[in-house]
Amino acid sequence: MPSQAERKRARTRTKPNVARKVKSSSFSWEAVAFAILIAAASSTYYYFNYSKISLLPVSSESTEQDFKEDVPRTPWEPTPDNSIFNVVDIPGKGKGVIAGRDIKQGELVLRDRPLFILPRAINGSPIEPIIEKLTQLTPEEQEAFFELSFVNFPTHLNPEEHPAEVALAIFQTNAVSTGDGVGIFPTMARLNHGCSSAFNVVYMWRPEENQIVVHALKDVKQGEELITTYTNTRRPRDQRRAFLQDHYGFHCTCAVCSLPDDLSKASDERLSKISYLYEKFAGWGRQEIDGTQAIEYIREIWRIENEEGYTSERGSLSADAAWIAAAHSDANATQAWAEKAIHWFTAEIGADTPQVVTLEVIVDHPQRHRAWGTRDAMDVGGPDQASGESGFNLSK
């Protein structure tokens, strides 16, 4: 079964959606951009006294030396006017994205190229590479950058007098993971956060295309806000809110966090149980449980997620089940779980992705799965076969 790192998607970000948000365009972005250019040329350029500063939480393996920006830069362009969504002012949230029409599950909502990408960790000043990138942007691109909101700006500094720190705050607030790097995506940055069942779109970085794509995780009605998630929300409300407040500077008031206490407690119990079952299911990789037990945990995760309304990451969960079935040489189960994974990967990341293409081969030829026959043979069961539960069915 592939490791979590192998399946990791572009979800690390630091853009908040509610409190302590400062709209950088409240002062002249042109003046700030000009000040940035002057600062870049100045011999008295300001440096932080840190030997190494990470722009976002990263693993120790990610360094400036590892980062290679080997894709030629394509100029960023604003998303063309279309009927699928509108960026509007939302009370209490600043900017947000509203569906301009009904959107179907799996529909491509947005493609967004980065203004620029930086390595996940840098040596020296964290401001210097941001300034260097900004000086390479067109005036339109600079305007798109400085119109983004930011949080956690030092209270003792005046933004108009410290444009370099404004640029750093904007970057840290809106940066999104791009594998080895982190980038700024001006349109995608307008998506606000929701927990558990509250978010309805998911995004993924496609390095081969040098862009982020956003797909509808579920059907969205015209006029509804398009909401993504900034973190793993399979944890209780108090923990989610504390994490989001600490890292992203806002008190979450999404539909799930705003539930009455009794309903919130029930949701918390479901989410905690899901996390517990994921840990139990991971025991298969450590050979602590057999394939039948692992599949039972997956079915139970699916059942509780249905109760919670949590439908994210089902492509990966189904693909994990297909991996387990293939490892135990259960051809029918491998095919059935692969078909389930195709459905959900298509909704989450698109039908044109390598995951879907590979799984389509597995549906026709399960023995070609690279895990095939790596564990003792056994019938682990497909998504519609739950022992002791007559008629149980993992609905799509």
C-alpha positions in Angstrom: 0.0 0.0 0.0 1.5 3.4 -0.9 2.6 5.6 2.0 0.8 8.7 3.0 3.7 10.8 1.5 3.2 9.1 -1.8 -0.5 10.0 -1.9 0.0 13.5 -0.5 -2.1 16.1 -2.3 -1.7 19.8 -2.4 -3.5 20.8 0.7 -1.0 22.6 2.9 -2.0 26.2 3.0 -2.3 29.1 5.4 -5.2 31.2 4.1 -7.8 32.0 6.8 -11.4 32.9 6.1 -12.7 35.0 8.9 -11.1 37.0 11.7 -8.1 39.4 11.7 -8.0 39.6 8.0 -6.5 42.7 6.4 -7.3 43.7 2.9 -4.0 44.8 1.4 -5.7 46.8 -1.3 -7.1 49.1 1.4 -4.0 51.1 0.7 -2.5 51.6 -2.8 -1.0 48.4 -4.2 0.9 50.5 -6.7 2.6 52.4 -3.9 3.5 49.1 -2.2 4.8 47.6 -5.4 6.9 50.6 -6.1 8.3 50.5 -2.5 9.1 46.8 -3.1 11.1 47.7 -6.2 13.0 50.3 -4.3 13.7 47.9 -1.5 14.9 45.3 -3.9 17.4 47.7 -5.3 18.5 49.2 -2.0 21.9 48.3 -0.6 20.4 48.6 2.9 18.0 45.7 2.3 16.4 44.4 5.5 17.1 40.9 6.6 15.7 38.8 9.4 18.4 37.4 11.8 17.5 33.8 11.2 19.9 31.3 9.5 17.0 29.3 8.1 13.3 30.2 8.1 10.6 27.9 6.9 7.8 29.7 5.1 5.3 26.9 5.9 5.5 23.8 8.2 7.6 21.3 6.2 9.4 18.0 6.7 13.1 18.0 7.3 13.7 16.6 3.8 12.4 19.7 2.0 15.2 22.2 1.5 16.1 24.9 -0.9 18.7 22.7 -2.6 16.0 20.1 -3.3 13.7 22.6 -5.0 13.9 22.8 -8.8 11.7 25.2 -10.6 12.2 23.4 -13.9 8.9 24.4 -15.5 9.2 27.5 -17.6 7.1 30.3 -16.1 3.7 30.8 -17.8 2.3 34.3 -17.2 -0.7 34.3 -14.8 -4.0 35.4 -16.3 -7.2 36.2 -14.5 -9.9 33.5 -14.8 -12.0 34.5 -17.8 -15.6 35.6 -17.1 -17.8 32.6 -17.1 -21.0 31.4 -15.5 -19.6 28.8 -13.1 -18.6 31.1 -10.2 -18.2 34.6 -9.1 -15.8 36.2 -6.6 -17.8 38.4 -4.2 -17.6 40.1 -0.8 -19.0 37.9 1.9 -19.8 39.4 5.3 -17.3 38.3 7.9 -15.1 36.5 5.4 -13.8 39.1 3.0 -13.8 37.7 -0.5 -15.3 34.4 -1.3 -16.5 32.3 -4.3 -20.1 31.8 -5.1 -21.6 29.3 -7.6 -22.9 31.1 -10.6 -25.0 28.1 -11.6 -25.7 24.5 -10.5 -22.4 22.5 -10.4 -22.3 18.8 -10.7 -20.2 16.5 -8.6 -16.8 16.0 -10.3 -17.2 19.1 -12.5 -14.0 21.1 -13.1 -14.5 24.4 -11.3 -11.2 26.2 -11.8 -7.7 26.0 -13.2 -5.2 28.4 -11.7 -1.6 29.0 -12.5 0.8 30.3 -9.9 2.1 33.9 -9.8 5.3 32.3 -8.6 6.6 29.3 -6.6 9.2 29.2 -3.9 11.0 26.3 -2.2 9.2 25.1 0.9 12.3 26.1 3.1 14.9 28.7 2.4 18.2 29.8 3.7 18.5 33.4 4.8 15.8 36.0 4.7 12.3 34.8 4.0 11.5 38.1 2.4 14.3 38.3 -0.2 13.1 35.5 -2.6 9.5 36.9 -2.4 10.7 40.4 -3.4 12.8 38.9 -6.2 9.8 37.1 -7.6 7.5 40.1 -7.3 9.9 42.3 -9.3 9.6 39.8 -12.1 5.8 40.1 -12.3 3.8 42.3 -14.6 1.8 45.2 -13.1 -1.4 43.1 -13.5 0.2 40.2 -11.6 1.5 42.5 -8.9 -2.0 43.9 -8.5 -3.4 40.4 -8.1 -0.9 39.6 -5.4 -1.4 42.8 -3.4 -5.1 42.5 -3.5 -4.9 39.3 -1.4 -5.8 39.4 2.3 -3.3 38.6 5.0 -3.2 38.0 8.8 -0.8 38.0 11.7 0.9 41.2 10.6 3.2 42.5 13.4 1.1 44.8 15.4 3.9 47.3 16.0 4.4 47.8 12.3 2.5 50.1 9.9 1.8 48.2 6.6 2.2 51.3 4.5 5.7 51.8 5.9 6.8 48.2 5.7 5.8 46.9 2.2 8.3 44.0 2.4 6.6 42.6 5.5 3.2 43.1 3.8 4.5 40.9 0.9 5.7 38.3 3.4 2.3 38.3 5.3 0.4 37.9 2.0 2.6 35.0 1.0 2.3 33.2 4.3 -1.4 33.7 4.4 -2.2 32.5 0.9 0.6 30.1 -0.1 -0.4 26.6 -1.3 1.7 23.5 -1.4 3.0 22.5 -4.9 5.0 19.4 -3.9 8.5 20.5 -3.3 7.5 24.2 -3.3 4.8 26.6 -2.3 3.0 29.0 -4.6 0.5 31.9 -4.9 -2.7 31.2 -6.8 -4.7 34.4 -6.8 -8.1 33.0 -7.9 -7.9 29.8 -5.9 -6.9 31.8 -2.9 -10.4 33.2 -2.7 -11.8 29.8 -1.6 -12.7 29.9 2.0 -12.5 27.0 4.6 -15.0 24.5 5.9 -14.6 21.5 8.1 -15.9 17.9 7.6 -19.1 17.9 5.6 -19.0 21.7 5.1 -16.6 21.8 2.2 -17.7 21.0 -1.3 -14.7 21.5 -3.6 -11.2 20.1 -3.4 -8.0 21.1 -5.2 -4.9 19.4 -6.5 -1.5 20.5 -7.8 -0.7 19.1 -11.2 3.1 19.6 -11.7 3.0 18.4 -15.3 0.6 21.2 -16.1 2.1 23.8 -13.7 -1.4 24.6 -12.3 -3.9 23.8 -9.6 -7.2 22.3 -10.5 -10.4 22.5 -8.4 -13.2 20.0 -8.7 -16.6 19.8 -7.1 -16.7 17.1 -4.4 -20.5 17.2 -4.3 -23.3 18.8 -6.2 -23.5 22.6 -5.5 -26.5 24.7 -6.0 -26.4 28.1 -7.7 -25.8 30.8 -5.1 -24.0 28.4 -2.6 -20.5 29.3 -1.5 -17.7 27.1 -2.9 -15.7 26.0 0.1 -12.5 23.9 0.4 -10.6 22.8 3.5 -7.2 23.9 4.7 -6.4 21.0 7.0 -7.3 17.5 8.2 -10.7 18.0 9.8 -11.2 14.5 11.1 -11.0 15.7 14.7 -13.3 17.3 17.3 -14.5 20.9 16.9 -12.4 22.3 19.8 -9.3 20.8 18.3 -10.1 22.0 14.8 -10.8 25.5 16.0 -7.7 25.7 18.2 -5.5 24.5 15.3 -7.1 27.0 12.8 -6.9 29.8 15.2 -3.2 29.1 16.0 -2.0 28.5 12.5 -4.4 30.5 10.3 -5.7 33.2 12.6 -9.4 32.7 12.6 -12.3 31.2 14.6 -14.0 28.7 12.4 -17.8 29.3 12.0 -18.4 26.9 9.1 -21.7 24.9 9.0 -20.2 22.0 11.0 -18.5 24.2 13.6 -21.7 26.2 14.1 -23.8 23.1 14.9 -25.7 23.2 18.3 -23.6 21.5 21.0 -25.6 18.2 21.0 -25.2 17.8 17.2 -21.6 19.0 17.4 -20.8 16.3 20.0 -22.3 13.6 17.8 -20.3 14.9 14.8 -17.1 14.9 17.0 -17.7 11.3 18.0 -18.1 10.3 14.4 -15.0 12.1 13.3 -12.9 10.7 16.2 -14.2 7.2 15.3 -13.2 7.7 11.7 -9.7 8.7 12.7 -9.4 5.8 15.1 -10.5 3.4 12.3 -8.0 4.8 9.9 -5.3 4.0 12.4 -6.6 0.5 12.9 -6.8 0.0 9.2 -3.2 1.2 8.8 -2.2 -1.8 10.8 -2.5 -3.9 7.6 0.7 -2.2 6.4 2.5 -3.2 9.6 1.1 -6.7 9.2 -0.9 -6.4 12.4 -4.2 -7.4 10.8 -5.1 -9.5 7.8 -6.8 -8.3 4.6 -10.3 -9.3 5.6 -10.0 -7.2 8.8 -8.6 -4.2 6.9 -11.5 -4.3 4.4 -13.9 -4.4 7.3 -12.3 -1.3 8.8 -12.7 0.4 5.4 -16.3 -0.4 5.2 -16.9 0.9 8.7 -15.1 4.1 7.8 -17.3 4.5 4.8 -20.5 3.9 6.8 -19.7 6.5 9.4 -18.6 9.0 6.8 -22.0 8.5 5.2 -23.6 9.4 8.5 -21.3 12.5 8.9 -21.7 13.6 5.3 -17.9 13.4 4.9 -17.0 12.4 1.3 -13.5 13.5 0.9 -10.5 11.2 0.2 -12.7 8.3 -0.9 -10.6 7.9 -4.0 -7.6 7.1 -1.9 -9.6 4.9 0.5 -11.0 2.8 -2.4 -7.5 2.6 -4.0 -6.1 1.4 -0.7 -8.8 -1.3 -0.6 -7.9 -2.3 -4.1 -4.3 -2.5 -3.1 -5.2 -4.8 -0.2 -7.3 -7.0 -2.4 -4.6 -7.3 -5.0 -2.0 -8.1 -2.4 -4.2 -11.1 -1.3 -4.9 -12.1 -4.9 -8.6 -11.4 -4.7 -9.3 -10.5 -8.3 -13.0 -9.8 -8.0 -12.5 -7.5 -5.0 -9.6 -5.8 -6.7 -11.8 -4.9 -9.7 -14.7 -3.8 -7.6 -12.6 -1.5 -5.4 -10.7 -0.2 -8.4 -14.1 0.8 -10.0 -15.1 2.6 -6.8 -11.7 4.4 -6.7 -12.2 5.5 -10.4 -15.5 7.0 -9.5 -14.2 9.0 -6.6 -10.9 10.0 -8.1 -12.8 11.3 -11.1 -14.9 13.5 -8.8 -12.0 14.6 -6.7 -9.1 15.1 -9.1 -10.4 14.5 -12.6 -10.8 11.6 -15.0 -7.6 12.6 -16.9 -5.2 11.9 -14.0 -2.7 9.1 -13.8 -4.5 7.5 -10.9 -7.6 7.0 -13.0 -5.8 5.8 -16.0 -3.9 3.2 -13.9 -7.0 2.0 -12.2 -8.8 1.5 -15.5 -6.1 -1.0 -16.5 -6.5 -2.7 -13.1 -10.3 -3.1 -13.7 -9.6 -5.1 -16.8 -6.4 -6.8 -15.6 -6.3 -7.0 -11.8 -3.2 -9.2 -11.9 -1.3 -6.3 -13.2 -1.6 -4.4 -9.9 1.9 -4.0 -8.5 0.8 -5.3 -5.2 -0.6 -8.5 -6.7 0.3 -11.7 -4.7 2.5 -10.0 -2.1 0.5 -11.4 0.8 -1.2 -14.8 1.5 -4.1 -15.4 -0.8 -7.5 -14.8 0.7 -10.9 -13.5 -0.3 -11.1 -10.1 1.4 -14.4 -9.0 -0.2 -15.5 -6.1 -2.3 -17.4 -2.9 -1.4 -20.8 -4.6 -1.5 -19.9 -7.6 0.7 -20.0 -6.9 4.4 -20.0 -10.0 6.7 -23.0 -10.1 9.0 -24.7 -7.1 7.3 -27.4 -8.3 4.9 -27.8 -5.9 1.9 -25.1 -3.6 3.1 -23.9 -1.4 0.2 -21.2 1.3 -0.1 -23.1 3.9 -2.1 -21.2 6.1 -4.3 
